[in-house]
Every structure is written in C-alpha cells, then in structure tokens.
Amino acid sequence: MIQDFQGKTAVLTGAGSGFGLECARIGAKLGMNLVLVDVQQDALDKATAEIEATGAKVLSRKVDVSSQAQMEALAADVEKTFGAPHFVFNNAGVGSGGLIWENSVKDWEWVLGVNLWGVVHGVRLFTPMMLAAAKKDPAWRGHIVNTASMAGLLTPPNMGIYNVSKHAVVSLTGERERALPVLCAHRHQPEPPQQAGRAGRRASHAKPADRPGHERQGGELGQDHRRPSGAVGV
C-alpha cells in the first residue's frame, strides 16, 4: 500500500470534471505528478489551469479513450515524461438510456467504446509498464482503479447499454485481480533444487495460492500483491 504520495504519478481519465477532477485536486494536495485526460478540450483546459496553479507537475492530453491509437500515444507520453505511473484511474464514462432493442448501433458503440474499451486500453497499456517497474524495484507499488457503479452489480431499468458496460468493467477488474497474484507468484517462485525429493517436487507444483506468502489475492502491483478490501478497482 502506497503511503507516501509525494512525487508519485497518477493518470486520470475523465479528469475534466466530477470524480476525475476531484481525484486530481487531492493528488495535487499530496504533491503528486498528474496526467489529466479528457475528451472535452474546454473542460480539460480549465482543469489543467486549476491543477497547475497548485504547483503540481501536470501532463494534459485530449484523448478519446475508446481509440486504440490515442491511448497508445498517451501511454507513451506518460512513460516518457514520468516513467511508469503509480496510479491509473480509468474513470471516463458516458451513459445512454432506453430499451436495448431500440438503442442504435451508434449508441452501443459509443457507450461500450468509452466505458469498456477505455478501461481495456488503460489496463492493457499500463499494467505491463507497472509490472516492469515492480520487477526492477521490489519496493515499487502501483494501483489501477477502474470506475464502475452500482449498475455493474445490479440491473436498473431502462439503462441497458450502461448496465452492460459496467458489468463488463466489474468482470474485467475481477479477472485482472485474480490473474496478477498468480503471475507474480510464478515469476518470483525460485526453481526447486535439481535433487529435490518427492516432497520438494510436490511443493514446486503447488498452486500459487497454496504457497507461503500467497494466502490472498490482491490488485496491488508490487511485492505483497494486496489491496484494501471493498475496492472495486485493482
């Protein structure tokens, strides 16, 4: 768990307003480097001016998070400017109501593009970068937080596309949480001695969850792979 935020880097999509902007304000107070991302240039400019006025280091980018090319360019800019980020908030989101058989294909593409593909791109681009940083420095820690909603756990009426997108985000987040400890355990597990006996061979093939130090699954990128319970993001 990161406790000293000074000089750490956070990437925030949907940073031009709402939850994203409020997280940026908190990060600025903590002395963090902030990467502000939004698709609306006017809102982004206003947020950037506000955060820069606090003295925080800011990288501001107008990005459509549903775009593979734009998100890849963003990730490259972040790595070049600050290195691997310690926090990634995949927060950008949009909504569309109505009956699912009456929604247009463009409605589906818009909502899933931002709410789901934005998260997919954030996870697939920044997770390898953060894992590489953790491999180089065992003390390094990082977190990715994917914003869902109660619509990812329930099915409110007349919110079909939005519900689908948020259920997918919850599922994606859970899959990443389950996969990380197994991956990290495998990478850090020492090779068994060549002359190990039968008991040693059994231990070497035990599931990661059965090995000492891997009792719990968690989403933190670093050595102990744990996170506070109750969080949606990993």
N, C-alpha and C positions, 0 to 999 in steps of 0.2 A: 504494500500500500504506500503510495506516494504521500509524504507528509510535508516536504519542503518544496514549494511550488515556484520559488524564485528561479528565474531563468529557464524554466521548463516551457515547452511549446505545446500549444493546443490548436487544432484545426477545427473550425466550427462552420458547418454548412447551415444555410438559413440564418446567417448572422445579422441580417439587416433589420430584424425586428424580433419581438417575442422572446421565446426561451433562448434562442441562439444569442441574441444581443445581450440578454441578462447574464448568460454564462460568460460572455466576453467582458462585461463590466466586472464580474467577480474575478476573472482571470487577471485583468489589469490591476486590480487592487492587490493581488497576490504577487505581482511582479513577473507575470508570465509573458512569453512571446506569443502573439496571437495571429492566426491566419483566418481572416474573415472572408467568408464565401457567401455570395448571394447572386441570384439571377436578376434582381431588380437594381439597376445601377444607382438610381437616386437614393434608395434606402441604404445601399452599401456605402455610398459616398458619405451620407450622414453618419452612419455608424462608425465608419473609419475615422472621420474627423473627431468624433466624440472620444473614441478609444485612444487615438494618437495624442489628444490633449492631456491625457493622464501621464504621458511619458512612456507608455508601453511600446515595445517594438511590434510593428504591425505589417503584415503582408496581406494586401487586399486584392481579391480576384473576383471578377464577374464570371460565374460558371453555371452552366446548365448541368446539374448533377446527373441527369439522365444520359448525358453524352459521354461515351467512352473516351473520345479524343480529348475533350475538355478536362475530364477528370484525370486522365493520364498526364496532361500538361500541368495540372495543378499539383499532382504528387511529385513531379519532377522539380517544380519550383520550390515546393516545401523542403524537399531533401537538399536542394542546392543552397537554400537560404538558411535553414535552421538545422538540417540533419533530420533524423527520424523523429517524428512528433511523439510526445509523451501521452497526449490525449487526442483522440479523434471523436468528435461529436457529429455523427451522421443524423442531422436534425432537420434538414429541409423536408418540407411536406406540403401537400396540397389535398384538397378534398372535392368530392363530387357526389351528389345525392341522386335519388331517383331509383326506379326499378331497373334491375340489372339487364333485363331483356329490352329495355327502352334506351339504355345508355348507348351512345355511339362508340364505334371503334376508337375514334379520337379521344373520347372520354377515358376509355380503358388505357390507351397508350400514354396519355398524359399523367394520370394518377399512378399507374404502375411504374412509369418511367421515373418519376420523381421519388415516390415513396419507397419503391422496392429497388429499382436499378440504381438509384442514388446510394442506397445502403450497400448494395452488392459491390459497386465500384469502390466505395470507401473501404470496405473490408478487404477486398482482393488486392487493392493497391497499397494500403498502409500496413496490413498485417505482416507481409514478408519484410518490409522495411524495419518494422519494430522488432521482429524476431531476430533479424541480423544484428541490430543494436544490442539486444539482450545477450546474443551469443558472444559478442565482443567484450561486453562488460557485465559480469554476473550480478552486479548491483543495480543495473538499469531496470526501470519499471515503466510500464505503459498500459494504457487502458483505451478501449474503444467502446463508446456508448452509442447504441442505436435507439433512436426515439421511436417508440411505438405509441400505443394508447390503450385505453380500455377496449377500444374497438378491435384490438388484437387478441383479446381474451373473450369478448362477448360478441354478439351479432345484433347491434341496434338496427331497427327497421329503416328502410329507405336510405341506407348508407352502404350499399352492396360493394361497390368498387373499393371504397375506402376500407371497409372491413377486410376484404380480401387482401389488400396491400399490407395492412397492419398485422394480420395473422401471419403473412409470409415473413414479415420482419421479425416477429417473435420466434418463428421456426428457425430462420436463418441464424438468429442470435444464439439460440439454444444449441444448434449444430456446431457453431464455432466454439462455444463454451465447452462442449463435450470433446471436441477434437484437439484443442490446444494442450490440455494436460497429457494426453496420450502421446502427442507428437513430441512435446518437450521431455517427457519421461524417457521416450525411446532415444532421443538424441543425447541425453545425459547419463543413460544407463551404461556403466562400464562393461566391457566384454568379460565374460566368465573365463576363469583360468583354463588353459588347454587341458589340464589334467583333472578338471573338476570331477568329483564323484557324481553318483546318480542324484543325490540331493541337490548338489550345485546346479546340475542341468535342469532339474525341475524348477528351481528358483529363477534361473535365467529365462525360462519361458513363461513365467507367471505373468498375468495381465498387469499392466501398469498400476491399476487401482489396488492390487494386492501387495505391491512393493512398499517398503518403508518410505515415508515422505510423500506418498501419493494417495492419502486417505480421501481427499476431497477434490472435486473438480472445481475449477475457477477460471475466470477470464483474464486475470492479470498476466501481462506479458513480462516475465522475469523468472526469478529462481523458484519462488514458492507457489506460483500459479493460483493464488487465492484472491477472492474479492468479497466485499461485504454481501451478506445475504439480502435478498429483497430487491436488488437492482435488476432492471431489465437489460441494460447494456453489459457488454463484456469488454 
